[in-house]
Amino acid sequence: MYENDLTLHTDKYQINMMYAHWKNGTLNQKSVFEVYFRKPPFGNGYAVFAGLERIVEYVKRLHFGEAELRYLAEQEENYEPAFLKELKDFRFTGNLWSAEEGSLVFPNEPLIRVEGRVFEAQSLETAILNFMNYQTLIATKASRIRQVAPDDILMEFGDRRAQEAEAAVWGARAAYIGGFDATSNLRAGMMFGIPAKGTHAHAWVQDHETEQEAFDRFADALPDQVTPLVDTYDTLRSGVPHAIRTAKRLEQRGKRMQGIRLDSGDLAYLSIQARRMLDEAGLHYVKIVASNDLDENIIFNLKAQGARIDSWGVGTQLITAADQPALGGVYKLVAREQDGTYIPVIKISGNPEKVSTPGIKNVFRIVNRATGKAEADYVALSDEDDMLKGRKLKLFDPVHPYIFKYVEDYEAVPPLKPVFQDGKLVMEMPTLEAIRAHHRSQLKPLWPEHLRKLNPQVYPVDLSPKAWRLKMDLVHRYQSMPEGKGRD
C-alpha cells in the first residue's frame, strides 16, 4: 500500500467536497479546472514543465480499494455507507489536457486542464499539484544550472539530501529533463534509464594506511572508472600528486584515469593548480570534477574566476531547490455546468495576483515567422479561433492593457495536448530522451534576454481581448454585489 497505492494521496477536504456533492446530488455536474503558477521560480525567466508521467500513472490507477474505504469509514465525518459504495466504483472518466514535459512554461497560463464530473475532477487536485509542483521546480533549477554550464558534464548528486526516497528518484528524473547528464541514484537509473555515475567517498581513503594505497587499490578494482577524491588530507600536496602516480600506473596497463574530484576548499584556485599539475605530468586527458554544495550561482562565479572544472556534481541545492523550496502552482475552477452548458467562474481576492481568469481557455505560443522567435504566449477562450486562421492579433499586457502591439505573420503553436479523453489515455507517452530533446528545442525560439540567469526580461503572457473583457466583467459584477455576497 505505501509504495504503490496513491489513492489517498490527497487532502481530506477533497473527500469532504466530494461527499457534499454526493449529498446534494450534484456529483455528476460537469466542471473545468485549470492548473497554473503565479510567479516563475528562482526569479527565472521561465519554468520547465515536468511531472506528467507520474500524473498519468496516478490517474490510470486511481480507485478506492477495501483498505482505503475502511479507513474513510473510520473518519469523524461519518460518511454514509452509500457514499463509500460510490467511491468503490470510482474511476476517472473525464478529459485531461496538458503541456508536454520539458516545455518552457510561464506564469498565469494553463498548464493542465481537467474536464469532467466535479466528483472526479475535484479529486485530482492534490496529487496533480504535488507531482507537478515538485518536478517542475527541480527541472527548472536543473535548466538554470545547464544555462551557466552549457558544455560541461552535470551530475545529480542529491540522493542523501532529498526529502525522502520518492523525492530523490523523481527529482533525479526532473533534473535529467532539465539538462543534467547523469545521477548518482541507482534506483532512478534503473527506473528511468538515466546514466548512473559514482566514484568513491572519503571513507575509502581513510580506510587505508596511505592515500596512495587507497587510490591504487581502487584503480586495481575498477581500472576503467577511476576518479579519485583528492581532498581527504591535502589536495595539492598529497591528493593530486598521489592521483598522478596512480594515473601513471594505469597508463602502464594501457588504461586512462577518467578524472579527479574536488569536494572542498577554494575550488577555483585548487582546480587551476590541479590542472597545471596534471598537464605538467602529461595527463591532459584527466578531467576535473567538482562537488560541494554547488548551484548555478556558485558555478557561474567559479567560471568567472577562471576555474578549470569540466564536470559538476550538484546535490543539495538542486534536489531540495534550496533557494525556493515550492513552486506554488494552483488548481482553480474556471467553468461549471449550468442548464447543460458551461458558465465561467472567477475567484476574487484582496491580492490582485490571486484573481483568477475565468472561462475555459487555450494557450498558444506566437512565433514570428520572420525571426523564428516567440513574441508571447496568447491565452484565449476556447471558442476563439482567430489565431488558427492567421488573423491579426492584438497582444497586450493584461495588467497594463495600454501596452500592446499587433502581430500578423506568425505561427500559433498550442502547447496543451490531449492526454485522457473520456477516461482513456490517448497520448503516447514519450521516452525520457525524447522529453530531453523537446526541452532543448523549446529553448531555441526564446530570445537570450528571456533565458538569462540574472534579471531576465519578462516573457509576455497576454490575454485575448475577449478573455480580458470576460475577466473584467466578472470582477465588476462581483464587486458590485451587496456586502458579503459572492466576494472573497
N, C-alpha and C positions, 0 to 999 in steps of 0.2 A: 504493500500500500504506500509506504513512504517514498519509494523511488519512482513508481510508475503511475499511480492514480492521482491525478491533479484536480479531480472534480471539485473538491472543496478548497482549492487554491483560490479563494475568493473572500471578500469581506462579507460579514454577516448581514449588512444592510442590503446586499443584493438579494439574498434569500428572503429577507423581510419584505422587500418591494415586490418580489415575485409572488409571495404569499398574499400580499394586499391586492395585487392584480387578480389573482385567482379568486379571492373572496368577493371582489367587486365585479367579477365576470368580464374583466377587460383583458384577460391574458392573451386573447387572440388579436387584440388591436395591433395594427402594424405600426412600426416606428423606425426612424432612421437616426443612427448615431454616427458622429464623426470623431476621429482621433487626430489631435494636433498638439503642438507645443507652442508656447508663447515667446520664449527667448532662446536664441542659439546658445548651446553650452560653451563654456570656457571663453566667452567673448569672441567666439569664432564667427566666420562669415557664413558658415553652412553647418549642417549636420549630415551624418551618413546613416541612412535608414537601415536598421537591422532588427532581427528578431522574428521575421515572418515564418521561417521554418518551424520554430517552436510553437508559434501561434497556430499554424496549420495542424500540427500534431495534437495540440490541445483540443482544437475544435473537433477533429476526427474522432478522438477517444472520449469525448465528453458524455458521460452518462452517470447516473446515480445508482451505485450498487447497494447491496444489503448493508454493508458496513457504514456507508455514508447515511443511508436512511435511518439506521438505528441511532446513529449519533444525533441526527437532526430531531428525531423523536424525543430525545432527552433534553432538548433545549427549553429554556424557561418560557419561550413564546407559546409552547403547547400547540404546535402546528397540528391541524386536523389530519387524521389518517388519510382522508381522501386527497389532500394536498400532497402527501408523501407518495401516494399512488400515482398522482400526476407526474411527480418527479421521476418515479421509476420508469415511466415511458418516455422520459425527456430525450430528445435528440435535436441537434441544430438543423433546422430545415430552411434557413434563410439564405441571404446573399451577402457576400463579403468581397469588397474590392480593396486593393492595397497597392502602394508603391512597391517596386521591386527592391529587394535587398541590395545594398550597395549604392542606391540612388542618393544623389545630393538633394536634401530637402531643407525647407525654410520655415520660419515661424508663421503661424496662423493660416496654414493651408492644410486641407485634409490629406492625411497620410493613409488612413484606413477608413472605410465606410462600411457600416453594418446595417443591413435592412432585414427586417423580419418581424415575427410576433414579438411584442415587447417582452413577453415572458422569456423568450430566448435571447433577444438582443441585449437585454439588461444584464443577463447572467455572464456575459463575456467580458465585461468592463475590467475587472481587477486583473485577470490573467493577461489580457492583451496589453494593458498598461505596464504591468510588471515586466513582461518579456521585452516589449518594445523599448521602454524607457532605459533599461539597463544596457541592452545590447547596442542600442543607438548611441548611447553615451560613450561606451568603450570603443566602438567603431570610429566615432568622431575623434576621440583622443588619439587613436592609432593613426588616423589620417593626418592629424596635425603633426605628429612626430614624423611621419613619412614626408610631409612637405618640407621639413627642415633638413632631412637626410635623404634626398631623393635617390641617391645612388648607392647607399650603404645597405648592409645586411642588418635587418631588425629582427630581434628575437624577443618573444614574450616570456618573461621570467616570473610571472606573478602568482604562481600556484599557491605558495605558502602564505601569501598575504591577502588573498581573496577572501571575501565574506562567505566562506563555506564552499563545499565541493562543486555545487551546480554553478555558482558564480565563476569558479575557476575555469571550468570547461567551456561554458557558453561565452565567457569573456575572452578566452583564447580564440574561439571561433570568430567573435566580433572583431578582435584585433587583426586576424588574418584577412577578413573582409576589408578592413581599413588600410591594409598595405603591409602588414608585417609578413615576414618570410617563414617564420618557424615558431615553435613553442617548446617550452621545457616539459609541458604536461603530457605525459604518455597517454592518459585516458582521452584527452582531447585529440591527440594524434590518431588514436585508434578509432574514435567515433567519427571524426570528420576528415581523416586523410591529410591532416596538417603535418608537414615535416617536423619531426621531433629532434631537438638538439640538446646536448649537455656535455659538460666536461667533468670536473671534479671539485670537491669542496676543500676548504682549508683543513678540515679534519683529515683528509688523505695525507697531506704534508705533515701534519702534527703527529700522525700515527707511524712515522718512520724516524729513524735515527738522524737522518740528514735530509735536507731538501733535495739534494741531488739524487739520493736513493729513491725518494718518492717520485720524482719526475721520470727517472729511468724505468722503474717498475711499472708505472702507468703506461709508458711507451711500449714496454715489452708486452703488456696485456692487450693494448688497443693501438697498434702502430699506425693505423690509418686515421685515427681520431684523436690526435694529441693536441690539446690546447691547455697547457699548464697554467694554473693560477699562481702568479708570481709575487703576490704581495703579502704572503704569510708572515715573513720576518723583515726583509728589507728589499724593496722592489729592485732598485738599481745596483746595489752592492751584492745582493745574493740571488734574488729571484730570476732576473733576466740573464745573468751570467750562467746560472745553472741550466736554464732553459736552452741557452745557446749550445751548451755541451751536449744536452740530450738531443737537440736537433742535428748536431754533427754525427752523433752515434746513429741516428735514424738514416742520415744520408749514406753512411757506410753500408746500410742494409737495403739501399735503394728506395727508402721511404722519405716522406717530407712531413715535417711538423706543420700543422694547419695554422696555429696561431698561439698567442699568449693572451692571458686575460688579466686586466687590471680591475680591482674591485674596491680600491680605497685610495686616499691621498689626492694630490693635485693631478687630476687626470690629464690636463693639458701638458704640464711640464713633464710628467712621467711618460706620457705617450711619445712626446718629441724625443726625449732622451732614449727611450727604448727603441724607437725607430732607428735612431742613429747607431745604436749598438748592434742591432740586428743587421743593418745594412753593411756596417764595417766587417761583420762576420760573414758576409756573403749570403745572408738569409733574407734577400729582398722579398721572397715569396711568403714569408711568415706574416700573417695578419695580426693586427692588434684589436682585441675585443675589450670593451669597457662595460662595466655594470656599476651599481651603487646608487640607488635612488635617483635614477635619471628620469627626465621628462623632456618635452620639446624645448622648454626654455633653457635648461642646462645644456642640452645638446647644441642648441643654437649658439649659446655663449662659448662653449668649448670650441666649436668650429671657428668662431670669430677670433679666438686666441691661438689658432693655428694647430689645434690638437691633431695628431696623426692617428686617428682611430678609424678603423674600417668597418667595425661591426658593433652593434649596441644591444645589450641585454637590458630590457626595460621591464620592471616588475611592479612594485607597489604603486607608483604614481599612475601607471596605466590601468591595472586591473581594478583598482579602487576608485579611479577617476578622482584622485585626491583633492584637486582644486575645485571640483564641483561634483559632489557625490550623487546628484539626482538630476534628471533631465526635466521633470515637471510636465510631462505630457498629460493631456486630459482627454476624456471621453464624454462628449456632450451630445445631448438630444438636439437635433436640428429640425425634425419634422415628425408629426404624428398623424395617424389616420383619423379622419372625421367624415362621417357620411360617405365612406367609400373612396375618399380622396385624401391626399396628403396636404396638411396645412403647416406652414413654417412656424417654428417656435424660437424664442430668444431667451437668453439669460441676461438680466440686467444686474449690474454691480456698481457699488460705490467706487470700485477700482476700474477705471476705463479699459485697461488692458484685459480685464476679465469679462467684458461684454462679448457674448458670442455672436457669430454671424449666422443668421437663420437661413433655413432652406437647404434642400439637397443640392450639393454643389459638385462641379467638376473642376479640375485644375489643369492648366496647360502651360507648358514651357514654351515661351515665344522666342524662337530662334531667328535672328535676322539672316536672311538668305545671302545677303551681300557680304557679311563679315563672318558668318558661321558662329557668331556669339549670341548668347542668351540675353535678351533685353529685359525680361521679367518673367515671373510666374503669374498667370492670369486666372483668377478664381471666378467662375461664372456659375449661374444657376443651371441646373441640369436640363432645363428646357430651352437654353440658348444654344444656337449653333453658328453664331457669327464667325467664330474662329475656324470652324471647319470649312467654311465657304470662302475663306481668304478675304473677308471684308476688312475695311479699315477699322483698327481697334484704337480706342482711347485708353491709354494706360495712365492711371492717376493714383496718387498716394491716398489710401483710404483714411489716413489720419489728417493729411493736409491736401484735400481734394483740389486745391488751386494749383498744385504742382502736377503737371500732366504733359504727355506727349502722344503723338499718333504714330502708329506703325502700319505699313501696308504690305510690304514684300517680306513675308515671314512664313515659317513653318510652325504649326501648333502641335506640340508633342504632348500627348496625355500620359502623365506618369501613373495614374491609377489603372490597374489591370484586374479583371475578374478572377477571383480565387475560388470562391464557392458560389454555386448557383443552385437554388432550391436544395441546399444542404449537401450537394455533391461537389467534390473537389474537381475543378475544371482546369486549374493551372498545372502545367507540367513543371514540377519543381526543378529549378536549375541546379547544376553542380556547384560546389563551392568555388571551383576555379572559374566557372562562368560568372559567378557573382563578383569575384575579384576583378575580372576583366570588365564587367559592367561598371563597377565603381571607377576604374581608371578612365573609361570612356566618358563618364559623367563629368570629369574634371575639365575636359577639353573645351566645351562651349562657354565656360565661365572666364571672365576677364581676370587677369592676375590680381587686380585690386580687390576682388571678392574672395580670393583664395589666400591672401597673405595672412601670416600669423598675427601680426600686430596691427591693431586698428583697421580691420578690413572695411572696405566700403560696403554699406548695407545693400544687400541684393533686394530689388523691389518685388514685393508680393502685392499685386494690385487686384482690387475687386472690379468686376464689370459694373458699369453704371446701374444696371438693373439690380444686381445684388446689393450694391451700396444703398440704392433707394429703398429696397425692402428693409434693410437693417435700420436705416434712419426712420422709416415709417413705424416700425415696431417699437423702436426706442421712444419715439414721441407718443405713441399710443399708450404705452405702459407708464410713461412719466406723467401723462395727463389723467391717469386713473385717480380716484379718491385715495387718500392716505390708507395704506395697509392692504390694498388690493393689487395683486399681481406684481408687486415690486420686491426686489432683492432685499 
